[in-house]
Amino acid sequence: MTNEDRDHNALNDGWMWFLPERFRAAVVPVVRLSGTIGAVTPLRPGLTLSGVSRLLEKAFETKRARAVALVINSPGGSPVQSHQIYERIRQLAETKKIPVLVFVEDVAASGGYMIACAGDEIFCDPSSILGSIGVIGGTFGFQDLIKKVGIERRIYTSGEHKSSLDPFLPENPEDVARLKAIQREIHDSFIALVKRSRGARLQGEAGYLFSGEYWAGERSVKLGLADGIGDVRSVLRARYGARVRMPVIAPKSGLLSTLAGRKPGTGAMIGAGFADDLISALETRALWARYGL
């Protein structure tokens, strides 16, 4: 007997119908994980473990929860934060013995897809973007510009490689080789996580699946990166019945909670850190733009 059959039978036991409807209906709490991962500035908070851990814990602690639904919309970001969020979801799922159903909205790419792999099942829209299983890093080279305007670069370090990849110095092939070696390690770890999570469902050559390419929903299902097409409401109603309750677990909102959560000195940081926020906004926009969003 499948979990769905057991759920259906439990809801249809005669004694259940004598209880109020709120006790009869299946409960599946919903947590939304949206935005770039790890990009945190005063004006543009991103997804981090510290920012979502309490929401995840609250969802898994929900009384009579049959499953936890995660709605993901992220183009990626920090591999460390992505992995930590993934691990926390799996720890909670295994401790509470509750399945995790993931629903992809516009995109679950790169680190966003890593988090999606924490789901026992992944669903998406036909137009969703999934994949981008790879590692990327970038910078700029300004050495010719500063020469043109008559600026001399002076840098003092203790440590042979402390100035590696300085954008105001000519590119050093040895620095690039070291960076690529680190990226390969992170990429290998990402590939291992996807293989461990998706297992035999993956279809296609590894060189294709893990090339950093991304695909739309239908193709993602055929490749085994997702399990089916569907949105959170329709899938949960089909699986747990029309009366299924889907409480949204969201952070507190409003002026008082915003002020209470603001760290000392944040007001000054907002003014003084305008340049950082502008750069963060541009980087965030660039991440979404990679997927046509």
N, C-alpha and C positions, 0 to 999 in steps of 0.2 A: 504494500500500500504506500502510495506517495504521500508527501507532506500535504499536498493539496487535498487529497482524499480525506486525510485525517482531519484537516481543518474543516472541510465540508461536513463531515459526519458530526464533528463536535458542535458545529453551529446548528445542526438539525436534530440533536438529541432532544427528546420531548421536554425534559425539565428546563432546558435553556430558555424555552419560550415563555416561561412564567416569570423570568427576570425582566427588569426594565431594559429598554432597547440599548441604552448605553453600555450595559453589561453583556448583551448578546453580541454586539457588533465586534468584529475583529478590529484591532488597533495596529496601525503601521505609522509610527512617527516619521516625519519628513524633515531632513536637514538639507539646506541649500549651501553648496560650496561654490562660490562664484568669484571670479577675478583672477588676477595674476598671483603667482605664488611667491611669497617671500619678499616682495617689493613693498617695504614699509617706510613711509615718510609721514609727517604730521597730517598732510592733506590726502594722502593716498595709501591707506592701510591695505596690505595684501593678505592673502591666506597664509597663516602660520599655525603651527601646532598650538602655541599658547593662545591664539585667537579663537580656535575652533574646538579645543579639547573639551571645554565645559558643555558646549552644545552637543557634542557626540556622546558624552557621558549621560547627559540628561535624556537623550533619545533612547539609549540602551537601557536606561533605568525606568522607562515608561511602563506602567503596570499593564499587564496583559498584552504586551507588544508581540505580534506574530513575526514581525520582521522590522528592519529599519531601512527606509528608502533614502538614498542620497541623490540629490539633483545636482549634477556637476556642469559647470560652464566655465572652463578655464583654458587659456592657451599655453599654460605652463609657467615656468619661472625657476625658482631655486630647487635643485635636485635634492638638497638636504631636507628642506621643509616638506617637499613632496613625499619623500620616503618616510619621514617621521609621522606625517598625517596618515599615510598608508598603514604603517605599523600600528598606530593607535587604533585605527578602525578594526584591524584584524584581531588585536588583543581583546578589545571589547566584545567582538563577535564571538570569539572562542570562549571567553570567560562566561558570557551571558547565554551562550548556546542559541543565538539569534541570527538568522540569515540576513545578509545585506544585499539589497537590490539597488543597482545604480541606474540612473536615468540621465543620459547625456542630452543637453540642450544644443546650443550652437556648436560647441567645440569641447572636446576633451583630448587635448594634444600635448605631447611631451610630458611635463610633470602632471598636467591635468589627466592624461591617460594613465600615468602611474597611480594616481589616487583612485581612478576608476577601477583599476585592477584589484582593489580591495573588496570589490563586490563579488558575491557568489554568482551573480548574473548581471550582465550589462545590457541595457536597452537603449535605443537611440531613435532619432527621427531619420527619415530617409535623407534629409539634407544636413544632418549633423556631420561634423568633421572629427575623425578619430585617427590616432596613430602618432606620427612624428616621433618615433622611438629613436632618439638620438641625442646628441649633446652639441650645443652651440655656444660660441663665445665670440665677442667682437670688440674692436676698439677703433681708434682713428690714428692717423699719422700726421702730425703737425710740424715735423722738423723743417720742411721746406717753407712753410708759412712763416715760422718765426724768423727764419733767415731773411726772408723777403722784407719783413717789417723791421729788421735790424735788432732782433732780440737774441741774446746769447743765453743758452741753457746752461745752468750750473747746478749740479746735483752731487751730493756727498753721501756716501753710504759706508756702512760697516757690514760686510757680507758680500761675497762675490756676485750673487744673483739678486741682490735687493732691488735693483732698478730694472728688473726684467719687464719687458713689454711696455716701457715708458713711452707714451704716445708722442713725446717731444724729442725722442732720440730715434735714430735709424733702426729699422727692424733687424733683430739679430736672429739668424736661422737657428742657433742653439736654443734661444728662448722659445721660439715657436715649436721646436721639437719637444721640449719639456712640457709645454702646454698640451700638445697633442697626445702625449703619453698619459697625462692626467685625464684628458677627455676619454681616451680609450678605456681606462679603468672604470670611469663612471658609466660609460656606455655598456660595458660588459656587465656591470652590476644591474643596470636597467633591464638588459636583455634577460638576465637570469630571473629577475623578478617577474617579468611578463610570462616567461616559460613556466615558472612555478605556479603562477596564478591561473593561467589559461590552459595549460597542459595540452592534452590531446585535441582540444578544440581548435588550436591554431592550424591553419592550412596555408601552404605556400612555402617557398624557399626562405631560409633565414636571411639570406642576403637581400631579399625583397622586403620582407616584413620589418627588418631592423635597419633599413637604409636611411631612416629619417623621413621617408615619404608618408603622406597622410591620404586618407580616403573618405568618401562620403558614406552614409549609413549603410546602404544596401551592400556595397562592396566590403565594408568593414565586417558585416555579418558573415559574408561568404568566406572571408579570410580568418574568421574565428576571433576577431578582436572584440566582437559583440555577440550577444546571443539572440537578439531579435529586435524587431521594430515595434515601438510602442511608447506612449507617454505614461507618466506616473499615475494619473487618474484611471485611465482605461485598463492598464495592466493590473493595478491593485484591485479594481472592482471586479475584473474577470477572475482573479485568483482568490480573493477573499470575500467576495459577495458585494452586492450593491450597497449594503449598509456599512461597509468598511469605513472606519474613522481614520482620518489622515491629519492628525495635529501637526502643525508646522512648528518646529523647534527653532526659534530665532533669537538673536541677541536682543536685549532690552533696547528700546529706542526712546527718543524724546530728549528735551533739553536737560532735564535733571540728570539722567543717566549719562548723557554726553559729558556734562560738566564733572560728574563724579568720577568718570573714567579717564578724564584728562590728566596727564602727568604734570607735576609742577614745572613751570617754565615753558609749557607748550605754546602759549601765546607768543612768547618771544621767538621761539623756534620757527613759528609759522612765518614771521616776518623775515628773520635772519636766514631761514633756509629756503627762500623762494626759489633760488637757482636749483637747489637739489630737487624741489618739487616739480619744477619745470622739466628737468632732465628725466625724472621718474615718469612724468606724464608722457613724454615723448617715447620713452622705452616701452611703456605699457601700450601706447597706441601702436607702436611698431610690432609688438607681439601679436595683438589682435589682427593687425593688417596682414600678417603672413598668411592668414586663413580666410582672407577676403571679407573680414568683419570690421 
